[in-house]
Amino acid sequence: MTRRFDVSDSAIEAAAHLMRNGEVVAFPTETVYGLGADASNPAGIERIYEAKGRPRHNPLIIHVSDLEMARRMAHFHPEAEVVAASFWPGPLTLLLPKRADAGLASAVTAGMNNVAIRFPSSSVAQRLIRAVGFPVAAPSANRSGKITSTRFAEVSRQLNGRISGLVEEDTCDHGLESTILSLVGAPIILRHGSVPQEALEALLGPMGEDSMPQKVAAPGQFKSHYAPEATVEMNVNNPVGNMVWIGFGPASKGCDLTLSSSGDLQEAARNLYAVMSEADALARPGDVIAFASVPLVGLGKAINDRLKRAAAPRST
């Protein structure tokens, strides 16, 4: 039975109590819903993997309530300090060398020597982490490989009964997961997300990306991910046959659904998963969910990344 919590102080403390005792609670961040457990508690981390059906070699992001908490988990070199000062709190995850005395459950990092850390700007997330008193490991609150949840109703649909608690508040304003930036060596983007590449390069200069790696080094790098039940196709600007067509921009007249009728990339990012879920509900057996082209600039890179993974063969 999954307990429901509002965002009152007493409810946040009750949710944190569950997490301190090895239970899993879903909660909103400014990006998407997270599936949280005390990152020091092996039982809680194991329950995250069980609830999601997540492969054990896929590491987790830990969420902190302030920069000092982050510094106790990882080695922050000067470049990391500059990036954190510029983008935290916010939707950017940093991959950094883990401290030997961090106190993290080993399964959080899947046995690796680096740790992915984020300081969310969500006040609900910050309050919950402070109440736990330790970083919270929190992948997206969905079944592994399925559509990410940005609304508590979708969390409940996928995970009700599989987790101990759910904080009910729809405040996922960005709608896309965090960008993951590796600062282990030269800066490299491991996953596009809610901080555009251009914003990072304005601070750090041109950088590479590794969004489809041979070896998973951070969350969200599987080739098949974020997928509805129906097959997905990209860059469909003239739909034919049995398609649920999702438009983008003013040229998408006659579409079944739209990410943004005005072509606003922020609106499209915010709507992506909710629209994908709605399309999946509309799709009949044999139908294809077809997305119109989204430009590969700014947040469009992250949107296209998610669509590419949703459209990938499910066997990968």
N, C-alpha and C positions, 0 to 999 in steps of 0.2 A: 504494500500500500504506500503510495507516494503522498507525503504530507505537503500541503500547500501553505505558503507563507506570503504575507504582504511585506511591505518595506518599513514597518514600524521598528523601533529600536528593539522591542522585546522579540519580534519575529526574527530579526537578523541575528540576535543572540541565540535564539533557539536553533536556527539553521546552522550557525557556527558550532554549536554544541554537538550536533550530529556529525559535522565534519571532523571535529577534534577527536571523535570517537570512531573514526574509520568509516564513516558513511559518505555517500555522494549526494551532492545537492546541485541542481541546475540553477544558474543565476544569470541575469542580464549584464552585459558589458556594453560599451558604446559601439562595438563592432557587431558581434553576434552573441547568442546565448552560449555560456560555458558550462561544462560539466565538471564541477569542482570537488576536490578532496584535499585535505591537509597534505602538503607535499612531503612531509616527514613521516607519514603513516603508511607503511607498506600495504596494510589491509585496504585502506581507502584507495590507493593507487591501483591495486588489483581489481577493485570493484569498478573503477572507471573502465578498465580494459574489458571486463566482463559485460558491463552494461552496454557498451558500444559495439562489442564484438570486434575490437580493435587489435590488429597484429601487435605482438609484444615488441617487435623491433622498431616500431614507430614511436619516437619519443614524444614527450608532452611539453607544453609551454607552462612555465610557472608564472604566476601573477603576484605582484608585490604591491604594497600600499604606500611605499615611499622609496626614494633612491637609496637611503641607508640600508633598507632591507635587501635591496638588490645587490649592494656592495658586499653584503655578508654571504651572498650565494656565488658570486663570480668575481674574477679579476677584471677590474675596470682600468684599462690603460687610458692615456690622455685622449685618444681619439674617441673612445667609447664615452668618456665623460662629456665631450663636446656634443656628440650625437644625442646623448640622453638629455642634456640641457636644452637642446633645440626641439626635441620631439616628444619628450615625456612631461607629464602624463599624456598618453595618446595611443593611437593604433599602430605602434611600431614595436616589433619584437627583435631583441638583439641576441645573437648567438655569441657566447663568450666562454672562455675557459672557466670551468667549474672550480670552485675552491674545495680543497680536500676536506675541510671542516664544515662544509655547508650544511650537513645534516639532512640532505635529501634522501628519500628512499631511492634505491638504486634503479628501480624500474622507471622512474621519472625520465631519466636520460637514456634509457635502453642500454645501459652499460657504457655509454660514451663519456669522454672527458670534457665535453662542452655542455652548456646548459642554455636553453632558450628562455629569455626573461622579458616580461612586459609589465609596465606600470600603467594600468588602464586609467582613463579619465572619468569613467563612470563612478558616480558617488555611491551607488549601491554596491558595486564591486569593491570599492575601497573600504567601505564600512564593514563588509563581510570579511575581507582579508584581515583588517585590524582586529575584528572580533575573534577570528581563528588564532591570531597571534603568530602566524607563520605563513610563508608563501603558500598560495593555493595553486595546485596543478589543475589546469582546466582546458582540455580540448573542446572543440565545438560540441554542443549538446544535440547529437544526432546519432543514429546508427552508423557504423563505419561505412564510408563510401556513399552514404545517402545525402539527400538535400540538407544543407545546414539550416538550423533553426534561428529565426530572428524574432519569433513570437512565441509566447509561452504555450499557446494552444498547439503549435507544431511540436514543441518539446514533449508535451503530454501525449500527443498522438504517437510519437515514436518510442517514448521511453517510460510511459506511465507503468508503474509496478516494477520497473527495472532499477529505479533509483529511490533514495529515501526521501528526498525533498525537492521542491520546485518553488523558487521565488518568482512571484507573478507580477511582472511589470514590463511592459513593452517599450523599452527605451533604447533599442539597438539602432541608433540613428545613422550609422555608417552603412550597415547592412552587409559589408564584406569583412572577412577576417583581416587580421593585422598583416602588414608587410613584415617579412622576416629578413633581416639584414645580418649576415655573418661578418663579424669583426675579428674572426680568428684568421689572422693573416690579412691580405688585402681585402677591402670591402667588396662583398658580393651579395646580390639579392638572391635568396634561396626561394622566396615565394612573393609574388606580387600581391599587393593588398591595398588597404585603405590609405596608406601614404604613397603617393605616386613616385615613381622612379625619378622623375624630374626634380621633385622637392629634395630628395636625398642627394642627387648629383649637384644641385645648387650649393650644397654644403661641402660635399666630399669630392666633387669632380666626377668625371666619367667612370662608370664601374660596369663589371660584367654581371651576368645572371646565370643561375643554374636551376631553372624551374622544372626541368625534366631530367633529374640526375640518374646515373646508373646505380648509385648507392644512396639510400635515404639518410640525410644528415640532420633533418629538421622536420617538424610536422607539415602536413599538407603537400607532400611531394610525390605521392603516388600518382601514376599516370591516369588511373581511373578513380574518380572521386567526385563528391558533390552531385551525385547522379539521381535523377528521378527513376521511376519504374519504366517509363516509356523511353524509346530511343531518341537521342538528341542529334540534330544536325545544325551546323553553323552556317552563317553567311548565305541565308536563303532570302533573297529579295523578291523572288517571284514564286510564291508557294503553289504547289500542284498536288493533287491527290489528297490522301488522308493525312492532313497536317493540322496541328494546332499551331498557328503562326503567331509568333511574338515579335512585334514590330519595334522599331527604334527610330525616332525622328519624325518629322512631318510627312515624309514620303511613305509612311507605313499605313496609309488609309486602307480600311477593310481588314485590318489585322484582328485576330481574336483577342489578343491581349497586347499590352505594350510595356516596355521598360521605361520609356519616357517619350511622350508624343512630341516634346519640344527638342529632343536630342540632348538633354542635360545628363551628363555622365554621373554626376552625384546622385541625381534622382534614379538613374538606371541602376547604379550600384546598390542603393538603398532598397530598390524593389526586386532585385534579381531573384533571390531565393523564394520570396513570397509569390512572385509571379510564376516561377518554375513549379512550385507546389500547386498553384491554381491550375496551371496547364496540365499537370500530371492528373489532376482530378477530372479534367475535361476530356482527356485522351481516352479513346475507345481502343479495344484490342486491335493492334496493327497500326495505330496512329503514330505519327512522328511529331515530336515537339521541335519546331523549326524556328530558329532565331535569326532575325535580320542582322545584317552586318553592323558591328559596333567599331568605331575607329580605334586604332591601336595607339592612342595617345592618352596621357594622364591615367585616370582610373580605368580607361578603356583597356589598358594592358591587363589589369587584374580581372576585369569582366571576361575578357577573351580567354584568359588562363583558366578560369572556372568553367567556361563553356567547353573548352578543349578537353578538360578532364571529364566533364559530364558526358561528352560525346565519345570518349575513348572506349574501346572494347572492354567489356566488363570483366573479362578473364585476366586482365593485367593488374 
